[in-house]
Amino acid sequence: MSLAQELLDVLVCPQCKGDLIYRTEPVESLACPACRLVFAVEDDIPIMLLDEATPLD
């Protein structure tokens, strides 16, 4: 499944409040190019915690 467009329209990076890029490959995630962080999406729920973010490749 994928995230609803309405949700994607309102989500921002919790660190810089910038726009996020929705990625479906290799795994579903949201990426902040400004902060170079990736936020996981588990069971269609974005995990927007800074402590849980991983570095952008």
VENCORKA-V486421 format. One record per residue. RES is the residue in one letter. SS is DSSP state (2 for helix, 1 for strand, 0 for the rest). OMEGA is omega in radians with two decimals (999 if undefined). D_FIRST is the distance of its C-alpha to the first C-alpha in whole Angstrom. Layout:
BEGIN
RES:SS:OMEGA:D_FIRST ; RES:SS:OMEGA:D_FIRST
END
This chain:
BEGIN
M:0:3.11:0 ; S:0:-3.13:4 ; L:0:3.13:7 ; A:0:-3.14:9 ; Q:2:3.11:12 ; E:2:3.11:15 ; L:2:3.13:14 ; L:2:-3.13:14 ; D:2:-3.08:17 ; V:2:-3.13:19 ; L:0:3.05:18 ; V:0:3.09:20 ; C:0:-3.14:22 ; P:0:-3.13:23 ; Q:0:-3.04:26 ; C:0:-3.11:27 ; K:0:3.13:25 ; G:0:3.13:24 ; D:0:3.11:21 ; L:0:3.07:18 ; I:1:3.12:17 ; Y:1:-3.14:13 ; R:1:3.09:12 ; T:0:-3.13:10 ; E:0:-0.08:13 ; P:0:3.03:14 ; V:0:3.14:12 ; E:0:-3.11:9 ; S:1:3.04:12 ; L:1:-3.09:14 ; A:1:3.04:18 ; C:1:3.14:21 ; P:0:-3.12:23 ; A:0:-3.12:26 ; C:0:-3.09:26 ; R:0:3.11:25 ; L:1:3.09:22 ; V:1:3.13:19 ; F:1:-3.11:17 ; A:1:3.00:14 ; V:1:-3.11:11 ; E:1:-3.12:11 ; D:0:3.13:8 ; D:0:3.10:7 ; I:1:3.10:11 ; P:1:3.12:13 ; I:0:-2.99:16 ; M:0:3.13:18 ; L:0:3.14:21 ; L:2:3.13:24 ; D:2:-3.11:25 ; E:2:-3.11:22 ; A:0:3.09:21 ; T:1:3.13:22 ; P:1:3.08:24 ; L:0:3.14:23 ; D:0:999:24
END
